[in-house]
Amino acid sequence: MAISAIVIVKNEEAVIARCLESVSWADELIVLDSGSTDDTVAICRRYTQHVYETDWPGFGPQKNRALDLATGDWVFSLDADEWVTPELREEIQSAVATAVEQAGFRVPRLSSFCGRDMRHSGWWPDYVVRLFRRGLARFSDDIVHERVIVDGKVGTLNKPIRHETFQDLEDLLDKMNSYSTLSARKMRDGGKRASLTRAVCKSLWAFFRTYVLRRGFLDGREGFMLAVSTAEGTYYRYAKALLLERRQ
């Protein structure tokens, strides 16, 4: 049962080698780039001949493009800032070899924030569907926060994907700006209304939920920083959506 690993990238020269090395055991490795201006593409070509370049339609549509290029019986999707441990590799290969009813598998994800593994704050175990039979699953068409829609039974693996969300605060701010813009567009396209009052209330709730209800305080100072950045990202998402409405 052949496994195709798929990765979408753009300007990921700092992390992409770690990602691709961790899935170099896959029978096929598909990389889809959307206009990198650094050495990302050159690095990817060291690991696979299946490197393609295209435009950027959003996360969901882009991952479906990569999926359409895969030819394996099973597909494993990985983000550029993630990597697979040897233990997870063994579990994936075993699951593929023994699966009977399952059309896909969800995998826990252990994420780090500014160098610290986050065991609380709503970040663990953070199950995501990443392994599925080709032809029985597609990504949603969401431009951000896409998900895998599986036609069939979904099993659960135990070993986690490792995920380095932000290397430093500058990286955090860059991604917060990008993701809040995409999320605001998604809100507008989905017909969600925004207001300044809602932006403030939602951001305060995001901080309280992350730091208190999800016990982010147990993640130390990084837990507090994460709760603040979550609140900020929420505020900017609603504020940007409000401005988009006014422009329309």
N, C-alpha and C positions, 0 to 999 in steps of 0.2 A: 504494500500500500504506500505509494509515493506521497511525500509531503512537500508542498510548495510553501515557502516562507515569503511573505510580501511586506514591503516597507515603503512608505512614502516619505520623501525628504525635501528639504530646502535649507541650504546654508547650515548644515549640521556637521561641519568638519571636525568639531571638537569631540563629538560623541559617536559618530556613525561607525567608526572602525570597531568599537566595542560591541555595538549592536550586531553588526554583520558577522563578526567573528563568533558570536554566541549562537548563531544559527547556520554556521558554515556546514553543519552536518546535514542540512535539509537536502532533499533530492533536487530541488530547484529553488533558486533565490531570485525574486523579482524586485527590482528597485525602480520607483517612479519618481523622478525629480521634477520640480516645478519652477525652474529658473534660478538655480543656485549660482551665486557669484563668487563663491569661495572654492575650496578644493574638494567639495563634497562628491561631485561626480567622478573625479579622478580616483578618489579613495574607494568609491563603490566599485569601480571597474577592476580593482585589485581582487575583489571577492566574487564577482559574477560578470558574465557577459550580457546578462539580461538587465541592462540599465537603459531606461527610456526617459525622454524629456518631453514635457508637455506644459500646458498652461495650468492655472489654478482655479477650479470650479467650487472649492470648498472641501472639507474633510470627507464627508460621506461619499459624494460623487467621485472624488479622487481615489479613495480606497476601492470603490467598485471598479474603477478603471484598472487598478492593479490586480484586482481579483479576476477580471476578464482575461488578463494575460497569463494567469496561472493554468497549469495543465495537470497538476497532481490530483490524486484521489482525495487528499485532505489538504486544507489550507491553514496556515498559522500566520496570523497578522501580528506585527510588532511595530511599535513606534520607535523613532530614531533615538529617543532618550531612554529606551528600555533595553534590557538584555536578559538572556535566558541562562540560568545556572545549570551546571552539569546534572544536578538532581532533577530539575524540571525537564531537561532534555530526555532523561531516562523515562520519566513518567509519561511524557508526550508519546514517545515511541511505543511504550507498553500499551497506552490507551488506544492508539491507532491499530495496533496489532490484535487487540482483544475486543474492540467495540463491536457490538451486535445491534442493539437498538438505538444507540446514541447517534444523533445527527451532528452534535457539537458538544464542546466542553467549555465550561467557565473556569477561569484560573484566578486565584487570589493575586493581588498585586501589592508589593511592599514598596512604598514610595519614600524617598528622602526629601527633606526640605532644608536647604542651605547646609547640607552635610549630615543631618540627623535623620535616622529612620523614624518615621512617624507611626506609632502604635495606637494612637487615639485620634482625636479631632475628626472622626468620621472617615479617616483615610485607611483604616485596616479592618477587615481583610480586603475590601474594595474589589469584589469579584467582577471580572470582565470576561465576556465570551470572546475567545481569540482562536480557538481550534475548532474547525468544522469541516464537514464533508462538502467538497465543491459541488455546486448544483443544488444544495439544500439550504443555502444561507446567502444573504446579501446584507450590505450595510444600508442603514437608513440614509435618505438623501439630505439630512441635516448638514448645513455648512459648518457647524461646530457641535461638539458633544454628540457625535454620531454613535449609533449602536448597531450590533449585529442582530439581524432578525433571522432566526433559525426555524426551518420548517421540520419540526420533529423534536425528539427528546433531547434534553441538554443534561449532560453529566457534570461532575465537579472534580477537578484535580486538586491536589493538596499543596504541592510545591509552588512557591510564588514566582511571578515575574518580578524582576528588580526594576525600579523606576527612579531616575534622578530628575525630579521635576524642575528644580532651579539650582544652578550652581552658585549664584550669589544674588544680592538684592537688585543689581542692575538687570540681570536676566529676568528676575521676577517682574520688575516694572515693565520691561519690554513685552513680556508675554501677557501681562495683565492688560496692557493697552490693546494688544492685538486681539485677545480673546473677548474683551468687553465690547470691542467694535463688532466682531462677528456675532456675538450674542445679541447685541442690540438690533442688528439686521434680522436675525432669526425671530426676535420678538415682533418686530414690525411686520415681517412677512407672515407670521402666524396670527396677526390681528390683535396682539396683546397691547393694551393701552399702558402708557407710562405717565407718571406725574412726579413732581418734586417731592411731595409728601410720601409717595410710595417708595421713591428712591431712598429717602432717609430711613423710613420704617423697615424696609427690607434689609438695608445694610446693618442696622442695629440688631435685627433678628439674626442675621447671618453670623455676627460676632458672638452673640449669646449662645446660639445653637452649637457653634464650633468650639468655643472655649469652655462653656459650662455643661450643656446637655451632652455633648460628645466628649467631654473630659479632656479638652485640649490642654488644660493646665497641667496634666500629667506628662505632656511632651516638653516641659520646661520652657525656656525662653523662646525656642522655635515654635512651640505651640501658641504662644501669645502672638508672635510675629505672623504666624499663619492665620490666626483668627482676625487680626487687623487687616491683612492683605485680602482675605475672603470678603470682609465687609467693604473694603475699598473697591474690589472688583465688582461687587454687587451694586454699589452706588453708581459707579461709572457705567455699568450696563444699562441701568434704568435712565440715567441722565442722558446718555447718548441716544437711547431710544426716544426719549422726549424730544431731543433736538431734531432727530430724523422726522418725527411726526410734524414738527413745526415747519421744516423745510418743504415737506410735501404739501 
